[in-house]
């Protein structure tokens, strides 16, 4: 665990310090939750500087450190599981978790799935693009992903040839990746598909290759402009041409919904989109403006999001120190509804109510139950029954980062401690607290 260090000389005594609750909220949303010392270190700064430090990725570790063996000589499924483990461990341990949080965001927007691509090396490589370039220029990222073998295979653009255009990628490029429904016509889809002909793969289907013999070189009329459009020119026109404001609003709305709360007001979106456009579509700068909005620290934002299964699992790993090899998230995430590298469709995953169902809740309980025993074996909360009831309660809450637990949560956990001590001598207290604290409403919130 790497914590920020703050020296007395590093802090300007004239600045307005940030509150514990605000910093805690930011670290949960811009990552997977902060530890107490990390939060306290950041409290020394005014809010804008806290945001700057969270977005500073200069100290990000090598994204290929510990990268699993993706050679073709190994079976597909073990390689797929290894790539998931590598990412989950990075999410849980990174000193710059915003990198991994943005990778999760893009993985749910610019979707491809192992279930169709069926090449763990290709899927893992696409995830690396999200991790490396996810905070950069939006146009650059869309270009990179559009030519990536995972996307070319997933949306069938490798089958898109002159005379028989395949419209899958052309449609989703506008509907789900850049503009949203209602901001293009069916003619735009068909003409864009023609522009994207010939952008395919090598014989092994693991590298992008342009096939000029399959490209339609005729004139196409896209969004009212007639020319011999190419695929890259389509992206440039969407993000830099007449629809650039619509595109900026689309991504701004998606980012706000992911980091703050769903359904932001049009006024808020328009202001942030204006900032995004003024920076040349710099995602990091859009996030900087987003986190600095007062609405981001509102009560609506604090209670606005349920942790997705990946966020829940990573938060649990981060708090307990378990590795993916110990916690085995791949055993549970699919039942929770969010299998990494396997989104349900090109629209990705939804939010909040999408994660709340009897089967998904039971899967979370099963995972928390498994983690309980692994955490017990590591000795976490091992001295619980030697402490006073109040001390045992606070230790459990602090372990899982529940610094603002409600009175109801505190009462329920205290009742458990008291009942366990009076009826069983406290022998199951450690394991019970390790389970129940993960299942509290506060631990389910992002």
C-alpha positions, 0 to 999 in steps of 0.5 A: 500500500502506497500512501501520500506523504505530506511534510510540514514544508509541503503545505501552505498554511494559508490554504483552506483544508479539505474535509475528511468526508470530501476527500473520502468521497473523491477517493472512492469515486476516482479510485476504489476507496482511500485508507485513513492516512491517505485521506488525512494527508490530502486533507492538508490541501485545498480542494483544487489541489486535492483534485490535482494530486488525484489526477497526477499519474506521473507516479503510475507503475509500469502497466506491464509490470507482472503482465501475464504470459499471453503466448499462444502456446497456453490454453485460452481460459487460463490466459483470460483468467490471468489477465483478469487477475493482473487487472484486479490486482492493479486496481487494488494496489495502484498508487494512481487508481484513477488510471484503473478507474478510467480503464473500467469506464472505457471498458463499459463504453468502447465495448468488446467481449471475449465471448466473441473475440475469443482471444485473451491476448487481444482482449488484454491488449485492448484493456492496456490501451484503456489503461495507458491512454484512458486519460488522454485525448478522446479523439486519439483513443477512439481512433486507437480502439477503432483499429484494434483487433478486438473492436474489428472482430467484435463489431464485424468490421473485419467482414466489411467490404466494398459491395457488401458493407457491414453496418455494425461498427459504423452504427455503434461508433455514433450510437454508443461511442460518440453521439448517442441515439437521435444524432445521426441518420440511417444514411449516415450509418450506411455511408459511414459503413462504406467509408469503413470498408477494407479496415480489417485484420491479418489472417490470424485475426490479431493485427489490424491490416488495411485491405485496399482492394476491399475499400469502397473508393466511391463518393459517400454523403455523410452528414450532408457532406459528399466526398470519398470518405475514409474511416478515420475521416469519419471519426474526425468529422464526428469529434471535430466537425459540426457534431463536436458539441453534441459529442462532447456533451455525450461523453460529458454526460456519461462521465458525470453519470459514472463518477457522480450520479445519473441524469445530470442537468443539461446546464451542468453538462453544457458547462462541462462540455464547453470546458472539454471542447476548450481543452481539445477533448482532453479527458484528464482536464474534463475530469479535473473540471468535473471533480471541482464542481460543487455538485460533485461533493453534494449529498446527491452525489455521495449517495448517487451510485451503487458499487458495480461488482468490479468496484465491490470486489476491488474495494474488498481486496484493497481493504483486506490486502488479498491478491486476486490469486487469493480472492479469486474474483473470477469465481464470483463476478459473473454471477454478480453481473459484471464479468471483466472483459465480457460485457453483456453487449455492445452497450456495456453495463448499466448502473445502480438498479442493474446491480440489485437483484436477488441473484446478484446480492447472493453472489456478493454475499458468497464473495464476501463469505469467501473473503471472510475466511481468507481475511481471517487466515491473514489475522485481520480483526484477530484481536477483536474479542480482546477489545471493548465492544466499541473498539471492536466495532470501530476497528471493523468499520475502519478496516473496510473504510466505513468512516461515516457509517450510519447509526443504523449500521453501527447499531446492527453491528454492535448488536451482533458483537453483543449477541456473539459475546453473550451467547458464544463467547465471541469465538465467531466474532472475528469472522462474523465482522469480516463478513457483515461489514462487507455487506453493510449498505455503506460498503455497497455505495461507490 
